[in-house]
């Protein structure tokens, strides 16, 4: 009985130590970079068009699930 009580006590102490060692920095998200705020992400229409044209010439049809993206400058 005493050995099981010791095991429970050791496991409790190790669990508490593991929780206490968590970094609070993980909970906060980093601030966005102001230089990257000027850019936005858009579909790469040139690439999509080339792939679609090649597929049509080969008799295939492309269904884009996740179209390729690129960074575009906002003006």
PQR file with spaces between the fields and no chain letter, atoms N, CA, C, O and H, PARSE charges and radii, in Angstrom:
ATOM       1  N    UNK     1       0.823   -1.184    0.000 -0.4000 1.5000
ATOM       2  CA   UNK     1       0.000    0.000    0.000 -0.0000 2.0000
ATOM       3  C    UNK     1       0.867    1.247    0.000  0.5500 1.7000
ATOM       4  O    UNK     1       0.571    2.218   -0.696 -0.5500 1.4000
ATOM       5  N    UNK     2       1.940    1.217    0.786 -0.4000 1.5000
ATOM       6  CA   UNK     2       2.807    2.388    0.848 -0.0000 2.0000
ATOM       7  C    UNK     2       3.549    2.591   -0.464  0.5500 1.7000
ATOM       8  O    UNK     2       3.814    3.728   -0.853 -0.5500 1.4000
ATOM       9  H    UNK     2       2.180    0.428    1.352  0.4000 1.0000
ATOM      10  N    UNK     3       3.890    1.498   -1.155 -0.4000 1.5000
ATOM      11  CA   UNK     3       4.612    1.650   -2.417 -0.0000 2.0000
ATOM      12  C    UNK     3       3.716    2.304   -3.479  0.5500 1.7000
ATOM      13  O    UNK     3       4.194    3.112   -4.275 -0.5500 1.4000
ATOM      14  H    UNK     3       3.674    0.575   -0.839  0.4000 1.0000
ATOM      15  N    UNK     4       2.434    1.963   -3.495 -0.4000 1.5000
ATOM      16  CA   UNK     4       1.540    2.591   -4.470 -0.0000 2.0000
ATOM      17  C    UNK     4       1.329    4.065   -4.127  0.5500 1.7000
ATOM      18  O    UNK     4       1.170    4.888   -5.028 -0.5500 1.4000
ATOM      19  H    UNK     4       2.046    1.307   -2.849  0.4000 1.0000
ATOM      20  N    UNK     5       1.324    4.407   -2.844 -0.4000 1.5000
ATOM      21  CA   UNK     5       1.202    5.798   -2.431 -0.0000 2.0000
ATOM      22  C    UNK     5       2.444    6.579   -2.854  0.5500 1.7000
ATOM      23  O    UNK     5       2.329    7.729   -3.280 -0.5500 1.4000
ATOM      24  H    UNK     5       1.453    3.738   -2.112  0.4000 1.0000
ATOM      25  N    UNK     6       3.600    5.990   -2.747 -0.4000 1.5000
ATOM      26  CA   UNK     6       4.842    6.638   -3.173 -0.0000 2.0000
ATOM      27  C    UNK     6       4.849    6.852   -4.685  0.5500 1.7000
ATOM      28  O    UNK     6       5.278    7.898   -5.173 -0.5500 1.4000
ATOM      29  H    UNK     6       3.693    5.056   -2.401  0.4000 1.0000
ATOM      30  N    UNK     7       4.370    5.851   -5.417 -0.4000 1.5000
ATOM      31  CA   UNK     7       4.328    5.967   -6.881 -0.0000 2.0000
ATOM      32  C    UNK     7       3.392    7.103   -7.287  0.5500 1.7000
ATOM      33  O    UNK     7       3.726    7.893   -8.170 -0.5500 1.4000
ATOM      34  H    UNK     7       4.022    5.001   -5.021  0.4000 1.0000
ATOM      35  N    UNK     8       2.232    7.192   -6.655 -0.4000 1.5000
ATOM      36  CA   UNK     8       1.282    8.268   -6.960 -0.0000 2.0000
ATOM      37  C    UNK     8       1.899    9.623   -6.624  0.5500 1.7000
ATOM      38  O    UNK     8       1.725   10.580   -7.378 -0.5500 1.4000
ATOM      39  H    UNK     8       1.961    6.551   -5.937  0.4000 1.0000
ATOM      40  N    UNK     9       2.603    9.719   -5.523 -0.4000 1.5000
ATOM      41  CA   UNK     9       3.229   10.976   -5.120 -0.0000 2.0000
ATOM      42  C    UNK     9       4.320   11.377   -6.111  0.5500 1.7000
ATOM      43  O    UNK     9       4.418   12.550   -6.471 -0.5500 1.4000
ATOM      44  H    UNK     9       2.744    8.941   -4.910  0.4000 1.0000
ATOM      45  N    UNK    10       5.132   10.434   -6.554 -0.4000 1.5000
ATOM      46  CA   UNK    10       6.208   10.733   -7.506 -0.0000 2.0000
ATOM      47  C    UNK    10       5.618   11.158   -8.850  0.5500 1.7000
ATOM      48  O    UNK    10       6.091   12.118   -9.459 -0.5500 1.4000
ATOM      49  H    UNK    10       5.053    9.481   -6.262  0.4000 1.0000
ATOM      50  N    UNK    11       4.598   10.456   -9.309 -0.4000 1.5000
ATOM      51  CA   UNK    11       3.959   10.810  -10.582 -0.0000 2.0000
ATOM      52  C    UNK    11       3.332   12.201  -10.480  0.5500 1.7000
ATOM      53  O    UNK    11       3.416   12.981  -11.430 -0.5500 1.4000
ATOM      54  H    UNK    11       4.214    9.676   -8.814  0.4000 1.0000
ATOM      55  N    UNK    12       2.717   12.521   -9.366 -0.4000 1.5000
ATOM      56  CA   UNK    12       2.111   13.843   -9.178 -0.0000 2.0000
ATOM      57  C    UNK    12       3.162   14.945   -9.208  0.5500 1.7000
ATOM      58  O    UNK    12       2.954   15.990   -9.824 -0.5500 1.4000
ATOM      59  H    UNK    12       2.648   11.888   -8.594  0.4000 1.0000
ATOM      60  N    UNK    13       4.275   14.714   -8.550 -0.4000 1.5000
ATOM      61  CA   UNK    13       5.345   15.711   -8.535 -0.0000 2.0000
ATOM      62  C    UNK    13       5.929   15.893   -9.933  0.5500 1.7000
ATOM      63  O    UNK    13       6.184   17.024  -10.349 -0.5500 1.4000
ATOM      64  H    UNK    13       4.444   13.865   -8.050  0.4000 1.0000
ATOM      65  N    UNK    14       6.144   14.813  -10.655 -0.4000 1.5000
ATOM      66  CA   UNK    14       6.685   14.922  -12.018 -0.0000 2.0000
ATOM      67  C    UNK    14       5.704   15.626  -12.958  0.5500 1.7000
ATOM      68  O    UNK    14       6.117   16.405  -13.816 -0.5500 1.4000
ATOM      69  H    UNK    14       5.937   13.895  -10.317  0.4000 1.0000
ATOM      70  N    UNK    15       4.424   15.356  -12.799 -0.4000 1.5000
ATOM      71  CA   UNK    15       3.413   16.011  -13.631 -0.0000 2.0000
ATOM      72  C    UNK    15       3.375   17.510  -13.338  0.5500 1.7000
ATOM      73  O    UNK    15       3.305   18.323  -14.259 -0.5500 1.4000
ATOM      74  H    UNK    15       4.088   14.722  -12.101  0.4000 1.0000
ATOM      75  N    UNK    16       3.420   17.869  -12.079 -0.4000 1.5000
ATOM      76  CA   UNK    16       3.406   19.282  -11.701 -0.0000 2.0000
ATOM      77  C    UNK    16       4.659   19.984  -12.218  0.5500 1.7000
ATOM      78  O    UNK    16       4.583   21.127  -12.671 -0.5500 1.4000
ATOM      79  H    UNK    16       3.476   17.209  -11.330  0.4000 1.0000
ATOM      80  N    UNK    17       5.800   19.320  -12.157 -0.4000 1.5000
ATOM      81  CA   UNK    17       7.044   19.917  -12.651 -0.0000 2.0000
ATOM      82  C    UNK    17       6.991   20.093  -14.163  0.5500 1.7000
ATOM      83  O    UNK    17       7.482   21.090  -14.691 -0.5500 1.4000
ATOM      84  H    UNK    17       5.861   18.392  -11.789  0.4000 1.0000
ATOM      85  N    UNK    18       6.404   19.141  -14.851 -0.4000 1.5000
ATOM      86  CA   UNK    18       6.280   19.258  -16.308 -0.0000 2.0000
ATOM      87  C    UNK    18       5.374   20.404  -16.710  0.5500 1.7000
ATOM      88  O    UNK    18       5.661   21.114  -17.674 -0.5500 1.4000
ATOM      89  H    UNK    18       6.005   18.331  -14.422  0.4000 1.0000
ATOM      90  N    UNK    19       4.284   20.592  -15.984 -0.4000 1.5000
ATOM      91  CA   UNK    19       3.371   21.704  -16.298 -0.0000 2.0000
ATOM      92  C    UNK    19       4.008   23.040  -15.961  0.5500 1.7000
ATOM      93  O    UNK    19       3.786   24.023  -16.669 -0.5500 1.4000
ATOM      94  H    UNK    19       4.050   20.015  -15.202  0.4000 1.0000
ATOM      95  N    UNK    20       4.788   23.097  -14.904 -0.4000 1.5000
ATOM      96  CA   UNK    20       5.419   24.352  -14.504 -0.0000 2.0000
ATOM      97  C    UNK    20       6.523   24.765  -15.467  0.5500 1.7000
ATOM      98  O    UNK    20       6.872   25.944  -15.538 -0.5500 1.4000
ATOM      99  H    UNK    20       4.969   22.299  -14.329  0.4000 1.0000
ATOM     100  N    UNK    21       7.075   23.813  -16.205 -0.4000 1.5000
ATOM     101  CA   UNK    21       8.173   24.157  -17.103 -0.0000 2.0000
ATOM     102  C    UNK    21       7.707   24.653  -18.457  0.5500 1.7000
ATOM     103  O    UNK    21       8.538   24.993  -19.300 -0.5500 1.4000
ATOM     104  H    UNK    21       6.791   22.856  -16.148  0.4000 1.0000
ATOM     105  N    UNK    22       6.384   24.706  -18.698 -0.4000 1.5000
ATOM     106  CA   UNK    22       5.863   25.202  -19.968 -0.0000 2.0000
ATOM     107  C    UNK    22       6.140   26.693  -20.080  0.5500 1.7000
ATOM     108  O    UNK    22       5.983   27.441  -19.115 -0.5500 1.4000
ATOM     109  H    UNK    22       5.709   24.430  -18.013  0.4000 1.0000
ATOM     110  N    UNK    23       6.549   27.110  -21.253 -0.4000 1.5000
ATOM     111  CA   UNK    23       6.877   28.503  -21.488 -0.0000 2.0000
ATOM     112  C    UNK    23       5.617   29.309  -21.774  0.5500 1.7000
ATOM     113  O    UNK    23       4.794   28.876  -22.582 -0.5500 1.4000
ATOM     114  H    UNK    23       6.677   26.502  -22.037  0.4000 1.0000
ATOM     115  N    UNK    24       5.439   30.459  -21.143 -0.4000 1.5000
ATOM     116  CA   UNK    24       4.264   31.267  -21.445 -0.0000 2.0000
ATOM     117  C    UNK    24       4.344   31.907  -22.834  0.5500 1.7000
ATOM     118  O    UNK    24       3.328   32.374  -23.349 -0.5500 1.4000
ATOM     119  H    UNK    24       6.107   30.810  -20.488  0.4000 1.0000
ATOM     120  N    UNK    25       5.527   31.936  -23.447 -0.4000 1.5000
ATOM     121  CA   UNK    25       5.683   32.507  -24.781 -0.0000 2.0000
ATOM     122  C    UNK    25       4.915   31.705  -25.828  0.5500 1.7000
ATOM     123  O    UNK    25       4.561   32.245  -26.875 -0.5500 1.4000
ATOM     124  H    UNK    25       6.352   31.556  -23.029  0.4000 1.0000
ATOM     125  N    UNK    26       4.654   30.430  -25.564 -0.4000 1.5000
ATOM     126  CA   UNK    26       3.954   29.604  -26.535 -0.0000 2.0000
ATOM     127  C    UNK    26       2.494   30.025  -26.699  0.5500 1.7000
ATOM     128  O    UNK    26       1.893   29.781  -27.746 -0.5500 1.4000
ATOM     129  H    UNK    26       4.942   29.992  -24.713  0.4000 1.0000
ATOM     130  N    UNK    27       1.928   30.649  -25.684 -0.4000 1.5000
ATOM     131  CA   UNK    27       0.530   31.035  -25.739 -0.0000 2.0000
ATOM     132  C    UNK    27       0.328   32.316  -26.545  0.5500 1.7000
ATOM     133  O    UNK    27      -0.761   32.535  -27.074 -0.5500 1.4000
ATOM     134  H    UNK    27       2.416   30.847  -24.834  0.4000 1.0000
ATOM     135  N    UNK    28       1.340   33.158  -26.652 -0.4000 1.5000
ATOM     136  CA   UNK    28       1.170   34.422  -27.366 -0.0000 2.0000
ATOM     137  C    UNK    28       1.614   34.266  -28.814  0.5500 1.7000
ATOM     138  O    UNK    28       2.580   33.563  -29.110 -0.5500 1.4000
ATOM     139  H    UNK    28       2.226   32.980  -26.223  0.4000 1.0000
ATOM     140  N    UNK    29       0.897   34.930  -29.706 -0.4000 1.5000
ATOM     141  CA   UNK    29       1.241   34.857  -31.118 -0.0000 2.0000
ATOM     142  C    UNK    29       2.129   36.042  -31.478  0.5500 1.7000
ATOM     143  O    UNK    29       1.978   37.123  -30.909 -0.5500 1.4000
ATOM     144  H    UNK    29       0.112   35.501  -29.466  0.4000 1.0000
ATOM     145  N    UNK    30       3.049   35.851  -32.410 -0.4000 1.5000
ATOM     146  CA   UNK    30       3.938   36.946  -32.783 -0.0000 2.0000
ATOM     147  C    UNK    30       3.177   38.021  -33.555  0.5500 1.7000
ATOM     148  O    UNK    30       2.210   37.727  -34.257 -0.5500 1.4000
ATOM     149  H    UNK    30       3.173   34.973  -32.872  0.4000 1.0000
ATOM     150  N    UNK    31       3.617   39.250  -33.421 -0.4000 1.5000
ATOM     151  CA   UNK    31       3.006   40.357  -34.143 -0.0000 2.0000
ATOM     152  C    UNK    31       3.392   40.285  -35.610  0.5500 1.7000
ATOM     153  O    UNK    31       4.525   39.922  -35.925 -0.5500 1.4000
ATOM     154  H    UNK    31       4.403   39.489  -32.851  0.4000 1.0000
ATOM     155  N    UNK    32       2.475   40.624  -36.522 -0.4000 1.5000
ATOM     156  CA   UNK    32       2.805   40.576  -37.944 -0.0000 2.0000
ATOM     157  C    UNK    32       3.857   41.619  -38.297  0.5500 1.7000
ATOM     158  O    UNK    32       3.887   42.714  -37.736 -0.5500 1.4000
ATOM     159  H    UNK    32       1.555   40.919  -36.266  0.4000 1.0000
ATOM     160  N    UNK    33       4.706   41.255  -39.228 -0.4000 1.5000
ATOM     161  CA   UNK    33       5.763   42.145  -39.689 -0.0000 2.0000
ATOM     162  C    UNK    33       5.144   43.236  -40.556  0.5500 1.7000
ATOM     163  O    UNK    33       4.416   42.918  -41.496 -0.5500 1.4000
ATOM     164  H    UNK    33       4.682   40.365  -39.684  0.4000 1.0000
ATOM     165  N    UNK    34       5.410   44.525  -40.270 -0.4000 1.5000
ATOM     166  CA   UNK    34       4.798   45.584  -41.070 -0.0000 2.0000
ATOM     167  C    UNK    34       5.216   45.536  -42.536  0.5500 1.7000
ATOM     168  O    UNK    34       4.445   45.945  -43.404 -0.5500 1.4000
ATOM     169  H    UNK    34       6.002   44.783  -39.506  0.4000 1.0000
ATOM     170  N    UNK    35       6.410   45.048  -42.829 -0.4000 1.5000
ATOM     171  CA   UNK    35       6.846   44.957  -44.221 -0.0000 2.0000
ATOM     172  C    UNK    35       6.040   43.909  -44.980  0.5500 1.7000
ATOM     173  O    UNK    35       5.753   44.090  -46.164 -0.5500 1.4000
ATOM     174  H    UNK    35       7.036   44.715  -42.124  0.4000 1.0000
ATOM     175  N    UNK    36       5.673   42.822  -44.318 -0.4000 1.5000
ATOM     176  CA   UNK    36       4.893   41.787  -45.000 -0.0000 2.0000
ATOM     177  C    UNK    36       3.419   42.149  -45.068  0.5500 1.7000
ATOM     178  O    UNK    36       2.668   41.523  -45.817 -0.5500 1.4000
ATOM     179  H    UNK    36       5.906   42.675  -43.357  0.4000 1.0000
ATOM     180  N    UNK    37       2.986   43.150  -44.301 -0.4000 1.5000
ATOM     181  CA   UNK    37       1.595   43.571  -44.358 -0.0000 2.0000
ATOM     182  C    UNK    37       1.290   44.236  -45.700  0.5500 1.7000
ATOM     183  O    UNK    37       0.136   44.277  -46.127 -0.5500 1.4000
ATOM     184  H    UNK    37       3.595   43.659  -43.693  0.4000 1.0000
ATOM     185  N    UNK    38       2.329   44.758  -46.368 -0.4000 1.5000
ATOM     186  CA   UNK    38       2.128   45.394  -47.665 -0.0000 2.0000
ATOM     187  C    UNK    38       1.904   44.358  -48.757  0.5500 1.7000
ATOM     188  O    UNK    38       1.406   44.696  -49.831 -0.5500 1.4000
ATOM     189  H    UNK    38       3.267   44.725  -46.021  0.4000 1.0000
ATOM     190  N    UNK    39       2.257   43.121  -48.505 -0.4000 1.5000
ATOM     191  CA   UNK    39       2.060   42.043  -49.478 -0.0000 2.0000
ATOM     192  C    UNK    39       0.799   41.266  -49.146  0.5500 1.7000
ATOM     193  O    UNK    39       0.409   41.169  -47.983 -0.5500 1.4000
ATOM     194  H    UNK    39       2.661   42.846  -47.632  0.4000 1.0000
ATOM     195  N    UNK    40       0.175   40.724  -50.152 -0.4000 1.5000
ATOM     196  CA   UNK    40      -0.943   39.823  -49.913 -0.0000 2.0000
ATOM     197  C    UNK    40      -0.742   38.583  -50.774  0.5500 1.7000
ATOM     198  O    UNK    40       0.038   38.592  -51.726 -0.5500 1.4000
ATOM     199  H    UNK    40       0.492   40.804  -51.097  0.4000 1.0000
ATOM     200  N    UNK    41      -1.443   37.538  -50.434 -0.4000 1.5000
ATOM     201  CA   UNK    41      -1.279   36.277  -51.135 -0.0000 2.0000
ATOM     202  C    UNK    41      -2.422   36.130  -52.125  0.5500 1.7000
ATOM     203  O    UNK    41      -3.589   36.323  -51.783 -0.5500 1.4000
ATOM     204  H    UNK    41      -2.077   37.530  -49.661  0.4000 1.0000
ATOM     205  N    UNK    42      -2.068   35.785  -53.357 -0.4000 1.5000
ATOM     206  CA   UNK    42      -3.068   35.631  -54.412 -0.0000 2.0000
ATOM     207  C    UNK    42      -2.771   34.358  -55.195  0.5500 1.7000
ATOM     208  O    UNK    42      -1.671   33.810  -55.119 -0.5500 1.4000
ATOM     209  H    UNK    42      -1.120   35.628  -53.634  0.4000 1.0000
ATOM     210  N    UNK    43      -3.759   33.902  -55.941 -0.4000 1.5000
ATOM     211  CA   UNK    43      -3.585   32.725  -56.787 -0.0000 2.0000
ATOM     212  C    UNK    43      -2.621   33.084  -57.920  0.5500 1.7000
ATOM     213  O    UNK    43      -2.724   34.153  -58.520 -0.5500 1.4000
ATOM     214  H    UNK    43      -4.652   34.348  -56.002  0.4000 1.0000
ATOM     215  N    UNK    44      -1.693   32.186  -58.200 -0.4000 1.5000
ATOM     216  CA   UNK    44      -0.733   32.380  -59.285 -0.0000 2.0000
ATOM     217  C    UNK    44      -1.424   32.025  -60.601  0.5500 1.7000
ATOM     218  O    UNK    44      -1.346   30.892  -61.076 -0.5500 1.4000
ATOM     219  H    UNK    44      -1.608   31.317  -57.712  0.4000 1.0000
ATOM     220  N    UNK    45      -2.102   33.018  -61.177 -0.4000 1.5000
ATOM     221  CA   UNK    45      -2.915   32.779  -62.368 -0.0000 2.0000
ATOM     222  C    UNK    45      -2.082   32.382  -63.580  0.5500 1.7000
ATOM     223  O    UNK    45      -2.563   31.632  -64.430 -0.5500 1.4000
ATOM     224  H    UNK    45      -2.166   33.938  -60.791  0.4000 1.0000
ATOM     225  N    UNK    46      -0.848   32.865  -63.682 -0.4000 1.5000
ATOM     226  CA   UNK    46       0.002   32.477  -64.811 -0.0000 2.0000
ATOM     227  C    UNK    46       0.279   30.981  -64.798  0.5500 1.7000
ATOM     228  O    UNK    46       0.158   30.313  -65.825 -0.5500 1.4000
ATOM     229  H    UNK    46      -0.457   33.474  -62.992  0.4000 1.0000
ATOM     230  N    UNK    47       0.646   30.463  -63.649 -0.4000 1.5000
ATOM     231  CA   UNK    47       0.943   29.034  -63.530 -0.0000 2.0000
ATOM     232  C    UNK    47      -0.321   28.192  -63.747  0.5500 1.7000
ATOM     233  O    UNK    47      -0.293   27.177  -64.442 -0.5500 1.4000
ATOM     234  H    UNK    47       0.743   31.005  -62.814  0.4000 1.0000
ATOM     235  N    UNK    48      -1.425   28.633  -63.139 -0.4000 1.5000
ATOM     236  CA   UNK    48      -2.688   27.899  -63.289 -0.0000 2.0000
ATOM     237  C    UNK    48      -3.086   27.843  -64.762  0.5500 1.7000
ATOM     238  O    UNK    48      -3.525   26.802  -65.249 -0.5500 1.4000
ATOM     239  H    UNK    48      -1.447   29.458  -62.574  0.4000 1.0000
ATOM     240  N    UNK    49      -2.934   28.959  -65.468 -0.4000 1.5000
ATOM     241  CA   UNK    49      -3.278   28.992  -66.885 -0.0000 2.0000
ATOM     242  C    UNK    49      -2.420   28.068  -67.726  0.5500 1.7000
ATOM     243  O    UNK    49      -2.925   27.375  -68.609 -0.5500 1.4000
ATOM     244  H    UNK    49      -2.577   29.805  -65.073  0.4000 1.0000
ATOM     245  N    UNK    50      -1.102   28.055  -67.450 -0.4000 1.5000
ATOM     246  CA   UNK    50      -0.204   27.169  -68.200 -0.0000 2.0000
ATOM     247  C    UNK    50      -0.551   25.712  -67.971  0.5500 1.7000
ATOM     248  O    UNK    50      -0.580   24.924  -68.916 -0.5500 1.4000
ATOM     249  H    UNK    50      -0.691   28.618  -66.733  0.4000 1.0000
ATOM     250  N    UNK    51      -0.815   25.346  -66.731 -0.4000 1.5000
ATOM     251  CA   UNK    51      -1.148   23.949  -66.417 -0.0000 2.0000
ATOM     252  C    UNK    51      -2.471   23.568  -67.065  0.5500 1.7000
ATOM     253  O    UNK    51      -2.601   22.474  -67.614 -0.5500 1.4000
ATOM     254  H    UNK    51      -0.792   25.986  -65.963  0.4000 1.0000
ATOM     255  N    UNK    52      -3.453   24.461  -67.005 -0.4000 1.5000
ATOM     256  CA   UNK    52      -4.756   24.166  -67.618 -0.0000 2.0000
ATOM     257  C    UNK    52      -4.629   24.013  -69.132  0.5500 1.7000
ATOM     258  O    UNK    52      -5.246   23.118  -69.710 -0.5500 1.4000
ATOM     259  H    UNK    52      -3.348   25.350  -66.558  0.4000 1.0000
ATOM     260  N    UNK    53      -3.843   24.869  -69.786 -0.4000 1.5000
ATOM     261  CA   UNK    53      -3.656   24.764  -71.234 -0.0000 2.0000
ATOM     262  C    UNK    53      -2.969   23.452  -71.615  0.5500 1.7000
ATOM     263  O    UNK    53      -3.370   22.792  -72.573 -0.5500 1.4000
ATOM     264  H    UNK    53      -3.342   25.596  -69.317  0.4000 1.0000
ATOM     265  N    UNK    54      -1.944   23.083  -70.868 -0.4000 1.5000
ATOM     266  CA   UNK    54      -1.243   21.821  -71.129 -0.0000 2.0000
ATOM     267  C    UNK    54      -2.187   20.635  -70.937  0.5500 1.7000
ATOM     268  O    UNK    54      -2.168   19.684  -71.719 -0.5500 1.4000
ATOM     269  H    UNK    54      -1.618   23.620  -70.089  0.4000 1.0000
ATOM     270  N    UNK    55      -3.008   20.698  -69.897 -0.4000 1.5000
ATOM     271  CA   UNK    55      -3.947   19.614  -69.631 -0.0000 2.0000
ATOM     272  C    UNK    55      -4.979   19.505  -70.755  0.5500 1.7000
ATOM     273  O    UNK    55      -5.322   18.400  -71.176 -0.5500 1.4000
ATOM     274  H    UNK    55      -3.024   21.470  -69.262  0.4000 1.0000
ATOM     275  N    UNK    56      -5.474   20.643  -71.242 -0.4000 1.5000
ATOM     276  CA   UNK    56      -6.456   20.613  -72.333 -0.0000 2.0000
ATOM     277  C    UNK    56      -5.862   20.018  -73.598  0.5500 1.7000
ATOM     278  O    UNK    56      -6.526   19.255  -74.300 -0.5500 1.4000
ATOM     279  H    UNK    56      -5.195   21.541  -70.900  0.4000 1.0000
ATOM     280  N    UNK    57      -4.600   20.367  -73.896 -0.4000 1.5000
ATOM     281  CA   UNK    57      -3.954   19.799  -75.084 -0.0000 2.0000
ATOM     282  C    UNK    57      -3.808   18.297  -74.972  0.5500 1.7000
ATOM     283  O    UNK    57      -3.826   17.598  -75.986 -0.5500 1.4000
ATOM     284  H    UNK    57      -4.061   20.987  -73.326  0.4000 1.0000
ATOM     285  N    UNK    58      -3.665   17.787  -73.767 -0.4000 1.5000
ATOM     286  CA   UNK    58      -3.510   16.348  -73.552 -0.0000 2.0000
ATOM     287  C    UNK    58      -4.848   15.652  -73.317  0.5500 1.7000
ATOM     288  O    UNK    58      -4.893   14.440  -73.107 -0.5500 1.4000
ATOM     289  H    UNK    58      -3.650   18.355  -72.943  0.4000 1.0000
ATOM     290  N    UNK    59      -5.925   16.410  -73.352 -0.4000 1.5000
ATOM     291  CA   UNK    59      -7.248   15.821  -73.163 -0.0000 2.0000
ATOM     292  C    UNK    59      -7.592   15.559  -71.712  0.5500 1.7000
ATOM     293  O    UNK    59      -8.395   14.675  -71.414 -0.5500 1.4000
ATOM     294  H    UNK    59      -5.889   17.395  -73.522  0.4000 1.0000
ATOM     295  N    UNK    60      -7.001   16.310  -70.814 -0.4000 1.5000
ATOM     296  CA   UNK    60      -7.250   16.138  -69.379 -0.0000 2.0000
ATOM     297  C    UNK    60      -7.993   17.344  -68.840  0.5500 1.7000
ATOM     298  O    UNK    60      -8.016   18.410  -69.456 -0.5500 1.4000
ATOM     299  H    UNK    60      -6.349   17.028  -71.056  0.4000 1.0000
ATOM     300  N    UNK    61      -8.600   17.156  -67.679 -0.4000 1.5000
ATOM     301  CA   UNK    61      -9.269   18.259  -67.007 -0.0000 2.0000
ATOM     302  C    UNK    61      -8.691   18.373  -65.600  0.5500 1.7000
ATOM     303  O    UNK    61      -8.581   17.372  -64.891 -0.5500 1.4000
ATOM     304  H    UNK    61      -8.581   16.290  -67.178  0.4000 1.0000
ATOM     305  N    UNK    62      -8.325   19.576  -65.197 -0.4000 1.5000
ATOM     306  CA   UNK    62      -7.702   19.809  -63.896 -0.0000 2.0000
ATOM     307  C    UNK    62      -8.735   20.430  -62.956  0.5500 1.7000
ATOM     308  O    UNK    62      -9.408   21.396  -63.316 -0.5500 1.4000
ATOM     309  H    UNK    62      -8.414   20.389  -65.773  0.4000 1.0000
ATOM     310  N    UNK    63      -8.853   19.876  -61.764 -0.4000 1.5000
ATOM     311  CA   UNK    63      -9.679   20.452  -60.707 -0.0000 2.0000
ATOM     312  C    UNK    63      -8.729   20.902  -59.604  0.5500 1.7000
ATOM     313  O    UNK    63      -8.108   20.069  -58.943 -0.5500 1.4000
ATOM     314  H    UNK    63      -8.306   19.092  -61.472  0.4000 1.0000
ATOM     315  N    UNK    64      -8.613   22.203  -59.401 -0.4000 1.5000
ATOM     316  CA   UNK    64      -7.696   22.741  -58.401 -0.0000 2.0000
ATOM     317  C    UNK    64      -8.351   22.678  -57.028  0.5500 1.7000
ATOM     318  O    UNK    64      -9.365   23.333  -56.787 -0.5500 1.4000
ATOM     319  H    UNK    64      -9.118   22.879  -59.937  0.4000 1.0000
ATOM     320  N    UNK    65      -7.773   21.896  -56.139 -0.4000 1.5000
ATOM     321  CA   UNK    65      -8.232   21.831  -54.747 -0.0000 2.0000
ATOM     322  C    UNK    65      -7.533   22.928  -53.948  0.5500 1.7000
ATOM     323  O    UNK    65      -8.185   23.716  -53.264 -0.5500 1.4000
ATOM     324  H    UNK    65      -6.950   21.364  -56.335  0.4000 1.0000
ATOM     325  N    UNK    66      -6.222   22.974  -54.036 -0.4000 1.5000
ATOM     326  CA   UNK    66      -5.399   24.007  -53.405 -0.0000 2.0000
ATOM     327  C    UNK    66      -4.567   24.665  -54.505  0.5500 1.7000
ATOM     328  O    UNK    66      -3.453   24.223  -54.787 -0.5500 1.4000
ATOM     329  H    UNK    66      -5.692   22.334  -54.592  0.4000 1.0000
ATOM     330  N    UNK    67      -5.092   25.705  -55.121 -0.4000 1.5000
ATOM     331  CA   UNK    67      -4.347   26.322  -56.223 -0.0000 2.0000
ATOM     332  C    UNK    67      -3.041   26.930  -55.717  0.5500 1.7000
ATOM     333  O    UNK    67      -2.943   27.327  -54.556 -0.5500 1.4000
ATOM     334  H    UNK    67      -5.997   26.064  -54.892  0.4000 1.0000
ATOM     335  N    UNK    68      -2.041   27.002  -56.593 -0.4000 1.5000
ATOM     336  CA   UNK    68      -0.758   27.565  -56.178 -0.0000 2.0000
ATOM     337  C    UNK    68      -0.911   29.051  -55.865  0.5500 1.7000
ATOM     338  O    UNK    68      -1.590   29.786  -56.582 -0.5500 1.4000
ATOM     339  H    UNK    68      -2.121   26.680  -57.536  0.4000 1.0000
ATOM     340  N    UNK    69      -0.270   29.473  -54.785 -0.4000 1.5000
ATOM     341  CA   UNK    69      -0.369   30.855  -54.332 -0.0000 2.0000
ATOM     342  C    UNK    69       0.972   31.551  -54.511  0.5500 1.7000
ATOM     343  O    UNK    69       2.016   30.900  -54.553 -0.5500 1.4000
ATOM     344  H    UNK    69       0.281   28.876  -54.202  0.4000 1.0000
ATOM     345  N    UNK    70       0.940   32.862  -54.614 -0.4000 1.5000
ATOM     346  CA   UNK    70       2.156   33.664  -54.682 -0.0000 2.0000
ATOM     347  C    UNK    70       1.909   34.959  -53.919  0.5500 1.7000
ATOM     348  O    UNK    70       0.767   35.370  -53.718 -0.5500 1.4000
ATOM     349  H    UNK    70       0.091   33.391  -54.580  0.4000 1.0000
ATOM     350  N    UNK    71       2.974   35.577  -53.509 -0.4000 1.5000
ATOM     351  CA   UNK    71       2.870   36.869  -52.833 -0.0000 2.0000
ATOM     352  C    UNK    71       2.787   37.948  -53.894  0.5500 1.7000
ATOM     353  O    UNK    71       3.582   37.976  -54.834 -0.5500 1.4000
ATOM     354  H    UNK    71       3.902   35.243  -53.672  0.4000 1.0000
ATOM     355  N    UNK    72       1.819   38.834  -53.735 -0.4000 1.5000
ATOM     356  CA   UNK    72       1.639   39.930  -54.676 -0.0000 2.0000
ATOM     357  C    UNK    72       1.680   41.237  -53.906  0.5500 1.7000
ATOM     358  O    UNK    72       1.184   41.322  -52.783 -0.5500 1.4000
ATOM     359  H    UNK    72       1.173   38.812  -52.972  0.4000 1.0000
ATOM     360  N    UNK    73       2.259   42.228  -54.499 -0.4000 1.5000
ATOM     361  CA   UNK    73       2.379   43.539  -53.871 -0.0000 2.0000
ATOM     362  C    UNK    73       1.056   44.276  -53.997  0.5500 1.7000
ATOM     363  O    UNK    73       0.478   44.341  -55.082 -0.5500 1.4000
ATOM     364  H    UNK    73       2.662   42.158  -55.412  0.4000 1.0000
ATOM     365  N    UNK    74       0.573   44.836  -52.881 -0.4000 1.5000
ATOM     366  CA   UNK    74      -0.657   45.611  -52.900 -0.0000 2.0000
ATOM     367  C    UNK    74      -0.323   47.037  -53.276  0.5500 1.7000
ATOM     368  O    UNK    74       0.569   47.638  -52.677 -0.5500 1.4000
ATOM     369  H    UNK    74       1.042   44.783  -52.000  0.4000 1.0000
ATOM     370  N    UNK    75      -1.009   47.586  -54.245 -0.4000 1.5000
ATOM     371  CA   UNK    75      -0.768   48.986  -54.633 -0.0000 2.0000
ATOM     372  C    UNK    75      -1.967   49.835  -54.329  0.5500 1.7000
ATOM     373  O    UNK    75      -1.952   51.039  -54.585 -0.5500 1.4000
ATOM     374  H    UNK    75      -1.733   47.097  -54.732  0.4000 1.0000
